[in-house]
Amino acid sequence: MIMRTNALLAFFVLAAAGAAQAETVKPVAAQPINLGGVTGIAYYTVEPNGYRVVATLGARDEATAVRLDVTLGEGQSVVLSSPRGVGETAETVTLAREAGRIVVYEQGAAVTN
C-alpha cells in the first residue's frame, strides 16, 4: 500500500512539474492540478446521470492522498482550494461542466492547451 501511494505521489509531482495552465479535459484523460503545496490529477468519465469527476490530491512531502469523487450535471462545478497565509487568497482550482465538457480553472482563469 505504501509503495502504491508513493508511486501515486511521484506521478502527482511529475504531473505538476509541467506548465500549470487551465484546459478542457477529454474523458478519461488525466489533467494535472496544482494547489500550491498540494498537487494531483483529475479525470472524468461520462455516466448515465452526469459526468463523474475524480480528483486525487496529495501534499508533495506526505504519503497520504485525498480523493474527491463527484458527478456534475450541465452547468455545475466543484471548487478545490488550499489555504495560504493570513490575509492571502487561497489557491483554487474549479472543475466545471460547460457545454458538454469539463473545463479546469486555476485561480479563476480557464487553462487551455
N, C-alpha and C positions, 0 to 999 in steps of 0.2 A: 504494500500500500504506500509506504514512504517513497519507494522508488518511482511508483506511478505518479505520485504527487510531485516529486522533484522533476520528473520528465515534463509534466504538465506546466509547472512553473518555468522551466527552461524555455518551453515553447512560448509562454507569455512574454518573457524577456526578449526573445528574438523577434517576436511579432511587434513588440513595442519599439524596438530599435529602428524600425522603418520610419519613413516620414509620417508624421501624425497629420492626417487630413480627413475630412468628413467625406463620406461617399455613399452611393447607393449600393446595397448589398444584394448579391444574387442568392437565390435559395441554396442552402446548404454550404455556401462559400463562407469561410471564416473571415471576419473583419476584426483587425486589432483595435482595441480601445485603450485609452490612456487617461487615468485619473491621477496624474502626478505619481505618488509612491505606490499606487495600485494600478496594475495593468491586467489585460486579459484579452479575450476574444468573444465575439458574438456571432451567431448564425441564426437562420430561421428556416423553418420548413412550412410548406403550405398544408394546412389541415382543414377538414370539413367546416369547422366552426371559426376559422380565422388563421392568422399566421402565428405559429408558435415560435417565439423568440427565446433563445437560450444564451445567456451571457455568463461566462465564468471569469472570476476576478481573483487576483491574489497579490499580496504585497511582495515586492522583489526579494525581500530578505526573510520571508516567512514561508513555511511549508504548507500552511493551511489555505485552501481556496474556498471561495463562496460562489454559489451558482444561483442565478435568477432564471426562472422559467415562467414565462407569461404568454398568453395568447392575446394578440391585438386584432381588433376589428378595424375596418377602414376609418381613418381619422383619429385613432387612438395612439398614445405614446407612453413611454415609460422613461423616467429620468434616473440616472445613476449619478451619485455625487460623492465627493470625498472632501471633508472639511479641511481648511487650511488654518493659518494662524488667526488670532483675534483681529477682527476688522478687515480680513481678507476675504474675497469672494471664493466660494467653493469651486473646485474643479468639477465640471459636469459633462456628461455625455447623455444625449437624448436619442433613443431609438424610436422612430416614428413610422407608422404605416401611412403612406401617402400615395394616392393614385396607383394602388395595386403593387406597391414596392415598399421595401424598408429603407429608410434614409437615416444615416447616422449624423448627428450634430454634435460637435465638440464646442463647448463654451458658446452655444447658440448659433454657430456658423455651420452650414452644411459642408461636409467634406466630400469632394468629388475626385475621381481619378482622371 
